[in-house]
Amino acid sequence: MTQSSKLNLVIDTNVLLVSIPSSSAHHWFYLALINKQFNAFITTEILSEYEEVIGKRLSSSVASSVIRTLIELDNVVPITAYFKYQLIQSDPDDDKFVNCAISANAHYIVTHDRHFDILRTIDFPKIKTATLSEIKEIMIQRL
């Protein structure tokens, strides 16, 4: 699969968090990321949230390891979000993922957070979301 034919994703923190532990049913997603089966786009702001939340929920050493891994992977693409839409009124902190997705022209924001449901009602900019199970199906269909 070429770089351009891969899915371009923005990963919400809750999805990354549940996919890290090898005992998790969602660990396949973290392995797919490490095995470069899709492209993930991040901003400095997103990376900081990953580190903070993983550090609190798992441990600071796991957080450091994950951040180091993300930085070293060439399918994890750091970008600058030039757009500053404010679309998620119920949790404005989640707008960083929306703005990243718009700037990256991402196919999906992968999330389990219901705050992102509002995006389905917005015609412009059009941003699709998907759960981990939906992304798994999409990835299988693209094989």
Residue frames as a rotation matrix with the C-alpha (Angstrom) as fourth column:
MET 1
0.587 0.810 0.000 0.00
0.810 -0.587 0.000 0.00
0.000 0.000 -1.000 0.00
THR 2
-0.281 -0.706 0.650 1.50
0.660 -0.634 -0.403 3.32
0.697 0.316 0.644 -1.02
GLN 3
-0.848 -0.122 -0.516 1.68
0.486 -0.570 -0.663 6.29
-0.213 -0.813 0.543 1.32
SER 4
-0.855 0.503 -0.128 -0.99
-0.518 -0.815 0.259 8.15
0.026 0.288 0.957 -0.67
SER 5
-0.267 0.800 -0.537 -3.46
-0.262 0.476 0.840 5.24
0.927 0.365 0.082 -0.68
LYS 6
-0.701 -0.017 -0.713 -3.39
0.629 0.457 -0.629 4.87
0.336 -0.890 -0.309 3.10
LEU 7
0.510 0.859 -0.040 -6.13
0.707 -0.393 0.588 6.23
0.489 -0.328 -0.808 5.28
ASN 8
-0.607 -0.591 0.531 -5.31
0.163 -0.747 -0.644 9.62
0.778 -0.304 0.550 6.77
LEU 9
0.346 0.747 -0.567 -6.53
0.664 0.232 0.711 9.71
0.663 -0.623 -0.416 10.36
VAL 10
-0.372 -0.334 0.866 -6.58
-0.553 -0.670 -0.496 11.98
0.746 -0.663 0.065 13.36
ILE 11
-0.201 0.197 -0.960 -6.69
0.508 0.859 0.070 9.91
0.838 -0.473 -0.272 16.53
ASP 12
0.485 0.442 0.755 -8.62
-0.465 -0.600 0.651 11.19
0.740 -0.667 -0.086 19.52
THR 13
-0.410 -0.742 0.531 -6.83
-0.824 0.051 -0.564 10.67
0.391 -0.669 -0.632 22.81
ASN 14
0.173 0.542 0.822 -9.43
-0.832 0.528 -0.173 8.21
-0.527 -0.654 0.542 24.12
VAL 15
0.947 0.163 -0.278 -8.81
-0.305 0.730 -0.612 5.90
0.103 0.664 0.741 21.15
LEU 16
0.127 -0.974 -0.185 -5.03
-0.441 0.112 -0.890 6.00
0.888 0.195 -0.416 21.45
LEU 17
-0.298 -0.229 0.927 -5.28
-0.952 -0.002 -0.307 5.39
0.072 -0.973 -0.217 25.19
VAL 18
0.457 0.570 0.683 -7.41
-0.649 0.739 -0.181 2.23
-0.608 -0.360 0.708 24.88
SER 19
0.934 -0.098 -0.342 -5.30
-0.227 0.577 -0.785 0.83
0.274 0.811 0.517 22.04
ILE 20
0.154 -0.972 0.175 -1.92
-0.860 -0.219 -0.461 0.96
0.486 -0.079 -0.870 23.81
PRO 21
-0.083 -0.259 0.962 -2.14
-0.819 0.568 0.082 -1.92
-0.568 -0.781 -0.260 26.35
SER 22
-0.761 -0.275 -0.587 -1.32
-0.592 0.665 0.455 -5.27
0.265 0.694 -0.669 24.76
SER 23
-0.875 0.478 0.077 -4.16
0.353 0.738 -0.576 -6.77
-0.332 -0.477 -0.814 26.81
SER 24
-0.339 0.770 -0.540 -6.71
-0.433 -0.637 -0.637 -4.45
-0.835 0.018 0.550 25.19
ALA 25
0.169 0.517 0.839 -9.16
0.620 0.606 -0.498 -5.71
-0.766 0.605 -0.218 22.56
HIS 26
0.970 0.228 -0.088 -8.25
0.102 -0.703 -0.704 -2.54
-0.223 0.673 -0.705 20.66
HIS 27
0.239 -0.966 -0.094 -4.49
-0.091 -0.119 0.989 -3.12
-0.967 -0.228 -0.117 20.64
TRP 28
0.143 -0.120 0.983 -4.73
0.894 0.443 -0.076 -4.07
-0.426 0.889 0.170 16.95
PHE 29
0.908 0.274 0.318 -5.10
0.391 -0.827 -0.405 -0.34
0.152 0.492 -0.858 16.22
TYR 30
0.676 -0.731 -0.090 -1.86
-0.492 -0.539 0.684 0.63
-0.549 -0.418 -0.724 17.96
LEU 31
-0.057 -0.690 0.721 -0.10
0.282 0.682 0.675 -2.22
-0.958 0.242 0.156 16.14
ALA 32
0.465 0.296 0.835 -1.56
0.876 -0.015 -0.483 -1.02
-0.130 0.955 -0.266 12.82
LEU 33
0.986 -0.160 -0.056 -0.17
-0.161 -0.987 -0.013 2.44
-0.053 0.022 -0.998 13.57
ILE 34
0.292 -0.935 0.201 3.28
-0.449 0.051 0.892 1.07
-0.844 -0.351 -0.405 14.40
ASN 35
-0.202 -0.319 0.926 3.17
0.542 0.751 0.378 -1.14
-0.816 0.578 0.021 11.30
LYS 36
-0.727 -0.191 -0.660 2.37
-0.231 -0.837 0.496 1.93
-0.647 0.513 0.564 9.20
GLN 37
-0.601 0.591 0.538 -0.96
0.776 0.592 0.217 0.69
-0.191 0.548 -0.814 7.90
PHE 38
0.585 0.710 0.393 -2.37
0.766 -0.642 0.020 4.24
0.267 0.290 -0.919 7.99
ASN 39
-0.512 -0.678 0.527 -1.15
0.432 -0.734 -0.524 7.80
0.742 -0.040 0.669 8.36
ALA 40
0.375 0.568 -0.733 -1.84
0.927 -0.221 0.303 9.67
0.010 -0.793 -0.609 11.58
PHE 41
-0.091 -0.335 0.938 -1.73
0.354 -0.891 -0.284 13.44
0.931 0.305 0.200 11.77
ILE 42
0.292 0.089 -0.952 -0.84
0.956 -0.058 0.287 15.29
-0.030 -0.994 -0.102 14.95
THR 43
0.488 -0.232 0.841 -0.24
-0.033 -0.968 -0.248 18.80
0.872 0.094 -0.480 16.16
THR 44
-0.658 -0.747 0.090 1.93
-0.047 -0.080 -0.996 19.86
0.751 -0.660 0.018 19.07
GLU 45
-0.367 0.624 0.690 -1.25
-0.916 -0.373 -0.149 20.46
0.165 -0.687 0.708 21.05
ILE 46
0.686 0.613 -0.393 -2.52
-0.572 0.787 0.231 16.92
0.451 0.066 0.890 20.37
LEU 47
0.071 -0.762 -0.643 0.84
0.180 0.644 -0.743 15.39
0.981 -0.063 0.183 21.23
SER 48
-0.749 -0.323 0.578 0.85
-0.427 -0.432 -0.794 17.27
0.506 -0.842 0.186 24.54
GLU 49
0.149 0.882 0.447 -2.62
-0.985 0.095 0.141 15.96
0.082 -0.461 0.883 25.38
TYR 50
0.597 -0.015 -0.802 -1.57
-0.175 0.973 -0.148 12.41
0.783 0.228 0.579 24.52
GLU 51
-0.403 -0.880 -0.250 1.40
0.121 0.220 -0.968 12.68
0.907 -0.420 0.018 26.86
GLU 52
-0.636 0.202 0.745 -0.62
-0.724 -0.489 -0.486 14.18
0.266 -0.849 0.457 29.70
VAL 53
0.388 0.912 0.137 -3.52
-0.914 0.361 0.184 11.72
0.118 -0.196 0.973 29.53
ILE 54
0.528 -0.263 -0.807 -1.41
-0.039 0.942 -0.333 8.59
0.848 0.207 0.487 28.97
GLY 55
-0.579 -0.804 0.140 0.84
-0.111 -0.093 -0.990 9.68
0.808 -0.588 -0.035 31.83
LYS 56
-0.429 0.508 0.747 -2.14
-0.902 -0.289 -0.321 10.05
0.053 -0.811 0.582 34.17
ARG 57
0.557 0.830 -0.021 -4.00
-0.830 0.557 0.009 6.91
0.019 0.012 1.000 33.10
LEU 58
0.807 -0.334 -0.486 -1.15
0.153 0.915 -0.374 4.48
0.570 0.227 0.790 32.45
SER 59
0.544 -0.654 -0.525 2.20
0.646 -0.073 0.760 5.87
-0.535 -0.753 0.383 33.62
SER 60
0.663 -0.356 -0.659 4.72
-0.461 -0.887 0.015 8.56
-0.590 0.294 -0.752 32.78
SER 61
-0.445 -0.867 0.224 7.16
-0.340 0.395 0.853 5.95
-0.828 0.304 -0.471 31.42
VAL 62
-0.159 0.480 0.863 4.49
0.794 0.581 -0.177 4.53
-0.586 0.657 -0.474 29.08
ALA 63
0.822 0.487 -0.295 3.62
0.268 -0.788 -0.554 8.08
-0.503 0.376 -0.779 28.00
SER 64
0.209 -0.838 -0.505 7.27
-0.623 -0.512 0.592 8.86
-0.754 0.191 -0.629 27.22
SER 65
-0.602 -0.436 0.669 7.65
0.114 0.782 0.612 5.63
-0.791 0.445 -0.421 25.28
VAL 66
0.211 0.778 0.591 4.50
0.831 0.176 -0.528 6.21
-0.515 0.602 -0.609 23.23
ILE 67
0.828 0.077 -0.555 5.41
-0.103 -0.953 -0.285 9.83
-0.551 0.293 -0.781 22.45
ARG 68
-0.182 -0.971 -0.155 8.92
-0.545 -0.031 0.838 8.79
-0.818 0.237 -0.524 21.41
THR 69
-0.476 0.091 0.875 7.45
0.539 0.816 0.208 6.09
-0.695 0.571 -0.437 19.15
LEU 70
0.591 0.794 0.145 5.00
0.630 -0.342 -0.697 8.52
-0.504 0.503 -0.703 17.55
ILE 71
0.599 -0.424 -0.680 7.72
-0.440 -0.883 0.162 11.06
-0.669 0.202 -0.715 16.86
GLU 72
-0.439 -0.888 0.139 9.93
-0.416 0.338 0.844 8.44
-0.796 0.312 -0.518 15.22
LEU 73
-0.132 0.455 0.881 7.27
0.645 0.714 -0.272 6.93
-0.752 0.532 -0.388 12.93
ASP 74
-0.941 -0.277 -0.192 7.26
0.043 -0.665 0.746 8.42
-0.334 0.694 0.638 9.43
ASN 75
-0.522 0.832 0.187 3.53
0.540 0.152 0.827 7.71
0.660 0.533 -0.529 9.05
VAL 76
0.349 0.522 -0.778 2.82
0.896 -0.430 0.113 10.00
-0.276 -0.736 -0.618 12.00
VAL 77
-0.232 -0.373 0.898 2.83
0.796 -0.604 -0.045 13.40
0.559 0.704 0.437 10.38
PRO 78
-0.272 0.104 -0.957 3.22
0.728 -0.628 -0.275 16.56
-0.629 -0.771 0.095 12.44
ILE 79
-0.210 0.252 0.944 1.29
0.783 -0.535 0.317 19.49
0.586 0.806 -0.085 11.00
THR 80
-0.947 0.060 -0.316 0.33
0.134 -0.820 -0.556 23.01
-0.292 -0.569 0.769 11.92
ALA 81
-0.137 0.967 0.214 -3.41
0.984 0.157 -0.080 23.55
-0.111 0.200 -0.973 12.09
TYR 82
-0.954 -0.237 0.184 -4.03
0.275 -0.936 0.218 26.87
0.121 0.259 0.958 10.39
PHE 83
-0.199 0.958 0.208 -7.76
-0.006 -0.214 0.977 26.59
0.980 0.193 0.048 10.87
LYS 84
-0.997 -0.078 -0.011 -9.30
0.015 -0.042 -0.999 27.52
0.078 -0.996 0.043 14.19
TYR 85
-0.243 0.968 -0.066 -12.89
-0.194 0.018 0.981 26.40
0.950 0.251 0.183 13.84
GLN 86
-0.877 0.116 0.467 -14.96
-0.463 0.057 -0.884 26.25
-0.129 -0.992 0.004 16.99
LEU 87
-0.370 0.724 -0.582 -17.41
-0.557 0.328 0.763 23.49
0.744 0.606 0.282 16.14
ILE 88
-0.186 0.262 -0.947 -17.61
0.550 0.826 0.121 21.43
0.814 -0.499 -0.298 19.34
GLN 89
-0.015 0.285 0.959 -19.49
-0.472 -0.847 0.244 23.68
0.881 -0.449 0.147 21.71
SER 90
0.884 0.466 -0.036 -19.98
-0.207 0.460 0.864 20.93
0.419 -0.756 0.503 24.32
ASP 91
0.657 -0.751 -0.069 -16.20
0.439 0.307 0.844 20.44
-0.613 -0.585 0.531 24.69
PRO 92
0.941 -0.214 -0.262 -14.18
-0.334 -0.717 -0.612 23.18
-0.056 0.663 -0.746 22.96
ASP 93
0.098 -0.952 0.290 -10.92
-0.670 0.152 0.727 21.40
-0.736 -0.265 -0.622 23.88
ASP 94
0.119 0.017 0.993 -11.83
0.419 0.906 -0.065 18.78
-0.900 0.424 0.101 21.24
ASP 95
0.922 0.251 -0.294 -11.64
-0.115 -0.549 -0.828 21.41
-0.369 0.797 -0.477 18.49
LYS 96
0.040 -0.980 -0.197 -7.88
-0.780 -0.154 0.607 20.76
-0.625 0.129 -0.770 18.26
PHE 97
-0.465 -0.142 0.874 -8.68
0.226 0.935 0.272 17.39
-0.856 0.324 -0.403 16.66
VAL 98
0.593 0.749 0.296 -11.17
0.564 -0.123 -0.817 18.97
-0.575 0.651 -0.495 14.27
ASN 99
0.761 -0.338 -0.553 -8.72
-0.492 -0.857 -0.154 21.68
-0.422 0.390 -0.819 13.24
CYS 100
-0.354 -0.895 0.272 -5.99
-0.511 0.428 0.746 19.10
-0.784 0.125 -0.608 12.71
ALA 101
-0.158 0.376 0.913 -8.31
0.562 0.795 -0.230 16.95
-0.812 0.477 -0.337 10.58
ILE 102
0.867 0.486 -0.108 -9.25
0.225 -0.575 -0.787 19.93
-0.444 0.658 -0.608 8.42
SER 103
0.443 -0.781 -0.440 -5.63
-0.762 -0.587 0.275 21.02
-0.473 0.213 -0.855 7.96
ALA 104
-0.541 -0.695 0.474 -4.52
-0.401 0.708 0.581 17.47
-0.740 0.124 -0.661 7.15
ASN 105
-0.112 0.633 -0.766 -7.49
-0.970 0.099 0.223 16.74
0.217 0.768 0.602 4.89
ALA 106
-0.858 -0.249 0.450 -7.94
-0.418 0.846 -0.330 13.61
-0.298 -0.472 -0.830 7.00
HIS 107
-0.625 0.648 -0.435 -10.40
-0.046 0.525 0.850 10.93
0.780 0.551 -0.298 6.00
TYR 108
0.478 0.786 -0.392 -11.62
0.325 0.256 0.911 10.48
0.816 -0.562 -0.133 9.60
ILE 109
-0.314 -0.403 0.859 -11.23
-0.847 -0.289 -0.446 11.49
0.428 -0.868 -0.251 13.20
VAL 110
-0.164 0.212 -0.963 -11.17
0.216 0.961 0.175 8.19
0.963 -0.180 -0.203 15.10
THR 111
-0.754 -0.011 0.656 -13.03
-0.563 -0.504 -0.655 8.68
0.338 -0.863 0.374 18.35
HIS 112
-0.491 0.667 -0.561 -15.45
0.705 0.682 0.194 7.18
0.512 -0.300 -0.805 20.84
ASP 113
-0.818 0.093 -0.567 -16.35
0.353 -0.696 -0.625 10.63
-0.453 -0.712 0.537 22.19
ARG 114
-0.003 0.940 0.340 -19.98
0.979 0.073 -0.191 11.66
-0.204 0.332 -0.921 21.64
HIS 115
0.130 -0.002 -0.992 -18.97
0.149 -0.989 0.022 15.33
-0.980 -0.151 -0.128 21.57
PHE 116
-0.806 -0.537 -0.248 -17.88
-0.180 -0.177 0.968 14.74
-0.563 0.825 0.046 17.99
ASP 117
-0.363 0.748 0.556 -21.40
0.812 0.546 -0.205 13.66
-0.457 0.377 -0.806 16.94
ILE 118
0.352 0.485 -0.801 -22.19
0.118 -0.872 -0.476 17.32
-0.929 0.073 -0.364 16.20
LEU 119
-0.565 -0.681 -0.467 -19.87
-0.390 -0.279 0.878 17.08
-0.728 0.677 -0.108 13.18
ARG 120
-0.690 0.368 0.624 -22.45
0.645 0.703 0.298 14.90
-0.329 0.608 -0.722 11.40
THR 121
0.374 0.922 -0.102 -24.81
0.808 -0.377 -0.452 17.87
-0.455 0.087 -0.886 11.31
ILE 122
0.259 -0.379 -0.889 -22.28
-0.205 -0.921 0.332 20.35
-0.944 0.097 -0.316 9.91
ASP 123
0.905 0.166 0.392 -22.09
0.330 0.308 -0.892 20.64
-0.269 0.937 0.223 6.12
PHE 124
0.433 -0.804 0.407 -18.94
0.357 -0.261 -0.897 22.76
0.828 0.534 0.174 6.00
PRO 125
-0.316 -0.684 -0.658 -16.28
-0.922 0.385 0.042 21.94
0.224 0.620 -0.752 6.72
LYS 126
0.731 0.605 -0.316 -17.23
-0.551 0.796 0.249 18.28
0.402 -0.008 0.915 6.29
ILE 127
-0.455 -0.850 0.266 -15.38
-0.846 0.320 -0.426 16.12
0.276 -0.419 -0.865 8.80
LYS 128
0.436 0.575 -0.692 -16.10
-0.348 0.817 0.459 12.43
0.830 0.041 0.556 9.15
THR 129
-0.195 -0.441 0.876 -15.71
-0.976 0.173 -0.130 10.53
-0.094 -0.881 -0.464 12.38
ALA 130
0.316 0.260 -0.912 -15.44
-0.365 0.921 0.135 6.80
0.875 0.290 0.386 12.95
THR 131
0.714 -0.085 0.695 -15.19
-0.647 0.300 0.701 4.51
-0.268 -0.950 0.159 15.93
LEU 132
-0.378 -0.900 0.218 -12.44
-0.762 0.436 0.478 1.91
-0.525 0.015 -0.851 16.19
SER 133
-0.207 0.345 0.915 -14.79
0.273 0.919 -0.285 -0.83
-0.939 0.191 -0.285 14.99
GLU 134
0.846 0.523 -0.108 -15.83
0.080 -0.324 -0.943 1.29
-0.528 0.789 -0.315 11.99
ILE 135
0.353 -0.807 -0.473 -12.20
-0.904 -0.424 0.050 2.03
-0.241 0.410 -0.880 11.13
LYS 136
-0.448 -0.495 0.744 -11.38
-0.338 0.865 0.371 -1.67
-0.827 -0.085 -0.555 11.35
GLU 137
0.317 0.668 0.673 -14.12
0.478 0.501 -0.721 -2.40
-0.819 0.551 -0.161 8.79
ILE 138
0.900 -0.012 -0.435 -12.95
-0.320 -0.697 -0.642 0.41
-0.295 0.717 -0.631 6.52
MET 139
-0.046 -0.997 -0.068 -9.36
-0.893 0.011 0.449 -0.84
-0.447 0.082 -0.891 6.68
ILE 140
-0.337 -0.010 0.941 -10.47
0.099 0.994 0.046 -4.39
-0.936 0.109 -0.334 5.84
GLN 141
0.687 0.685 0.242 -12.51
0.354 -0.025 -0.935 -3.13
-0.634 0.729 -0.260 2.87
ARG 142
0.741 -0.437 -0.510 -9.48
-0.625 -0.727 -0.285 -1.22
-0.246 0.530 -0.812 1.55
LEU 143
-0.107 -0.822 0.559 -7.24
-0.391 0.552 0.736 -4.32
-0.914 -0.140 -0.381 1.50
